[in-house]
Amino acid sequence: MKTTTQAPVALITGGTAGLGLALTRALAAQGWWVITDGRNEGRVKEADLPENVTVIVGDITDAEHRAGLVNTVAALGRLDLLVHNASTLGPLPMRPLPEVGIPDLQQVWRTNIGAPLVLTGRLLPRLLGSDGVLLSISSDAAVHHYETWGLYGASKAALDHVTLTFAAETGVTAYAVDPGDMRTQMHQDAFPGQDISDRPLPENVVPHLLRLLEARPASGRYRAEDF
């Protein structure tokens, strides 16, 4: 791996599948140096990512893994984009709130809000130094209330709040973005046995995210389809 780079640098969590993988490939094709991670080493090999992508296998909730991501950013000398994409639905099948326990809450909260909060804090100086962008992948479940989606939706609402509070406190440009429904394994897990082939592929959502980054509007919550 390079120790410095003139290319823009992005860190995308959960970049070995779904939207994270599609965005990683798109930015790499545009000449970005991308750092990403994933828990499944098999998925990393299947992704077959180009040389300007550094993949670190591990769980974003693990402090040593997060430190490895931070150190990798430091070695490259800059950070232009931080994308919080890694996410979990929680225990499957998804359950209504009266059936949710504290361990379930802790599992979802650690991945969907705890890790992004702590990682952003560690990387904020690099992000501000490059006049970079903080981008958190949200969900319409953060603002609408669907049966069995309460635990996940609450975590995404919290992620929105934390993301935009970073903007208010520090001046970093920050977006919480609802990508819309997508044909991903996570979405299939939420609807076991159902046909989700009518949902767009993540690759169809990426151009909207790229247009958002190019337009660079004021910090706020947006829908990808609006760009």
C-alpha positions as CSV (number, residue, x, y, z in Angstrom):
1,M,0.0,0.0,0.0
2,K,1.1,3.6,-0.7
3,T,2.1,5.7,2.2
4,T,0.9,8.9,0.6
5,T,-1.4,9.7,-2.4
6,Q,-2.4,12.6,-4.4
7,A,-5.7,10.9,-5.4
8,P,-8.8,11.6,-3.3
9,V,-9.3,9.0,-0.5
10,A,-12.5,7.4,0.6
11,L,-13.2,5.1,3.5
12,I,-16.4,3.1,2.9
13,T,-17.5,0.7,5.7
14,G,-19.1,-2.5,4.5
15,G,-17.7,-2.2,1.0
16,T,-17.6,-5.9,0.0
17,A,-21.3,-6.3,-0.8
18,G,-24.4,-4.4,-1.8
19,L,-24.4,-0.6,-2.1
20,G,-21.0,-0.4,-0.4
21,L,-19.4,-2.6,-3.0
22,A,-21.0,-0.8,-5.9
23,L,-19.9,2.6,-4.6
24,T,-16.4,1.3,-3.9
25,R,-16.1,0.1,-7.5
26,A,-17.4,3.3,-8.9
27,L,-15.1,5.6,-7.0
28,A,-12.1,3.3,-7.7
29,A,-12.9,3.5,-11.4
30,Q,-12.9,7.3,-11.1
31,G,-9.3,7.2,-9.7
32,W,-10.1,7.4,-6.0
33,W,-8.1,5.4,-3.5
34,V,-10.7,3.5,-1.5
35,I,-10.3,1.9,1.9
36,T,-13.1,-0.5,2.8
37,D,-13.8,-3.4,5.1
38,G,-16.0,-6.5,5.5
39,R,-16.5,-9.3,8.0
40,N,-16.5,-12.1,5.4
41,E,-13.1,-13.0,3.9
42,G,-14.9,-15.0,1.2
43,R,-16.8,-12.0,0.0
44,V,-13.6,-10.0,-0.1
45,K,-12.1,-12.5,-2.5
46,E,-15.3,-12.7,-4.6
47,A,-15.4,-8.9,-4.9
48,D,-12.1,-9.0,-6.9
49,L,-11.4,-5.3,-6.3
50,P,-8.8,-3.3,-8.2
51,E,-5.4,-2.4,-6.8
52,N,-6.4,1.1,-5.7
53,V,-8.8,-0.5,-3.1
54,T,-7.4,-1.5,0.3
55,V,-9.7,-4.1,2.0
56,I,-9.3,-4.8,5.7
57,V,-11.2,-7.8,7.0
58,G,-12.9,-7.3,10.3
59,D,-16.0,-6.2,12.2
60,I,-16.6,-2.5,12.5
61,T,-17.7,-2.9,16.1
62,D,-14.3,-4.1,17.1
63,A,-12.0,-1.4,18.5
64,E,-8.8,-2.9,17.0
65,H,-10.4,-3.2,13.6
66,R,-11.4,0.5,13.7
67,A,-7.9,1.4,14.8
68,G,-6.6,-0.4,11.7
69,L,-8.9,1.6,9.5
70,V,-7.7,4.9,11.1
71,N,-4.1,3.9,10.8
72,T,-4.6,3.1,7.1
73,V,-6.1,6.5,6.5
74,A,-3.2,8.1,8.3
75,A,-0.7,6.3,6.1
76,L,-2.4,7.7,3.0
77,G,-2.2,11.2,4.5
78,R,-5.7,12.4,3.7
79,L,-9.5,11.6,3.8
80,D,-11.9,13.2,1.4
81,L,-15.0,11.0,2.0
82,L,-16.1,8.9,4.9
83,V,-19.1,6.7,4.2
84,H,-20.9,4.8,6.9
85,N,-22.5,2.0,5.0
86,A,-22.0,-1.1,7.2
87,S,-25.3,-2.0,8.8
88,T,-27.3,-4.8,10.4
89,L,-31.0,-5.5,10.6
90,G,-30.5,-7.3,14.0
91,P,-31.7,-10.7,14.8
92,L,-33.6,-12.5,12.1
93,P,-36.4,-12.9,11.4
94,M,-37.2,-9.3,12.3
95,R,-39.5,-9.0,15.3
96,P,-42.0,-6.5,16.7
97,L,-40.7,-4.3,19.5
98,P,-42.4,-6.1,22.4
99,E,-40.2,-9.1,21.5
100,V,-37.0,-7.2,21.4
101,G,-34.5,-7.5,24.3
102,I,-31.5,-5.4,25.4
103,P,-29.0,-7.8,23.8
104,D,-30.8,-7.2,20.4
105,L,-30.7,-3.5,21.0
106,Q,-27.0,-3.6,21.8
107,Q,-26.2,-5.6,18.7
108,V,-27.9,-3.2,16.3
109,W,-26.8,-0.1,18.1
110,R,-23.1,-1.1,18.2
111,T,-23.0,-1.6,14.4
112,N,-25.5,1.1,13.1
113,I,-24.7,4.0,15.4
114,G,-21.9,3.2,18.0
115,A,-19.2,2.3,15.5
116,P,-20.0,5.2,13.1
117,L,-20.0,7.7,15.9
118,V,-16.7,6.6,17.3
119,L,-15.0,6.2,13.9
120,T,-16.2,9.7,12.8
121,G,-14.7,11.2,15.9
122,R,-11.3,9.5,15.3
123,L,-11.2,10.6,11.6
124,L,-12.7,14.0,11.9
125,P,-9.4,15.9,11.8
126,R,-8.4,14.2,8.6
127,L,-11.8,14.8,7.1
128,L,-11.8,18.5,8.0
129,G,-8.2,18.9,6.8
130,S,-9.2,17.7,3.3
131,D,-12.5,19.6,3.3
132,G,-14.1,16.2,3.0
133,V,-17.6,14.8,3.2
134,L,-19.3,12.6,5.8
135,L,-22.0,10.4,4.2
136,S,-24.2,8.1,6.3
137,I,-26.5,5.6,4.5
138,S,-29.9,6.0,6.1
139,S,-33.3,4.5,5.4
140,D,-36.9,5.5,5.0
141,A,-37.4,3.4,8.2
142,A,-35.6,6.3,10.0
143,V,-38.7,8.5,9.5
144,H,-41.5,6.1,8.8
145,H,-42.8,3.4,11.1
146,Y,-43.1,-0.2,9.8
147,E,-44.0,-3.3,11.6
148,T,-40.9,-5.2,12.8
149,W,-38.6,-2.5,11.6
150,G,-38.6,-0.5,14.9
151,L,-35.2,-1.5,16.1
152,Y,-33.4,-0.9,12.8
153,G,-35.4,2.3,12.1
154,A,-34.5,3.7,15.5
155,S,-30.8,3.1,14.9
156,K,-31.0,4.8,11.5
157,A,-32.8,7.8,13.0
158,A,-30.0,8.0,15.6
159,L,-27.4,7.8,12.8
160,D,-29.1,10.6,11.0
161,H,-29.0,12.7,14.2
162,V,-25.4,12.0,15.0
163,T,-24.3,12.6,11.4
164,L,-26.0,16.0,11.2
165,T,-24.9,17.0,14.7
166,F,-21.3,16.5,13.6
167,A,-22.1,19.0,10.9
168,A,-23.6,21.5,13.4
169,E,-20.7,21.1,15.9
170,T,-17.7,21.1,13.6
171,G,-18.8,22.5,10.2
172,V,-18.0,19.3,8.4
173,T,-20.2,18.8,5.3
174,A,-22.4,15.9,6.3
175,Y,-25.3,14.0,4.6
176,A,-27.7,11.3,5.8
177,V,-29.0,9.7,2.6
178,D,-31.9,7.4,2.1
179,P,-30.9,5.2,-0.9
180,G,-34.4,3.7,-1.3
181,D,-35.2,0.1,-1.7
182,M,-32.5,-2.0,-3.3
183,R,-32.0,-5.6,-4.5
184,T,-29.5,-6.6,-1.8
185,Q,-29.0,-9.6,0.5
186,M,-30.0,-7.4,3.5
187,H,-33.2,-6.5,1.8
188,Q,-33.8,-10.1,1.0
189,D,-33.1,-11.0,4.6
190,A,-35.8,-8.6,5.7
191,F,-38.3,-10.3,3.3
192,P,-37.5,-14.0,3.4
193,G,-39.1,-16.0,0.7
194,Q,-40.4,-12.9,-1.2
195,D,-39.4,-11.9,-4.7
196,I,-37.5,-8.6,-4.6
197,S,-36.4,-8.7,-8.2
198,D,-38.5,-5.5,-8.8
199,R,-36.1,-3.5,-6.6
200,P,-33.3,-1.6,-8.3
201,L,-29.7,-2.9,-8.1
202,P,-27.3,-1.0,-5.9
203,E,-25.4,0.0,-9.1
204,N,-28.4,2.0,-10.1
205,V,-28.3,4.0,-6.9
206,V,-24.6,4.9,-7.1
207,P,-25.0,7.6,-9.8
208,H,-27.4,9.4,-7.6
209,L,-24.8,9.4,-4.7
210,L,-22.1,10.6,-7.1
211,R,-24.3,13.5,-8.2
212,L,-25.0,14.4,-4.6
213,L,-21.2,14.5,-3.9
214,E,-20.7,16.6,-7.0
215,A,-23.4,19.0,-6.2
216,R,-22.3,19.3,-2.6
217,P,-25.5,20.9,-1.2
218,A,-25.8,22.1,2.4
219,S,-25.5,19.5,5.1
220,G,-28.8,17.7,5.6
221,R,-30.9,14.6,5.1
222,Y,-31.6,13.7,1.5
223,R,-33.1,11.0,-0.7
224,A,-30.7,9.6,-3.3
225,E,-33.4,9.7,-6.0
226,D,-33.6,13.5,-5.7
227,F,-30.1,13.8,-7.4
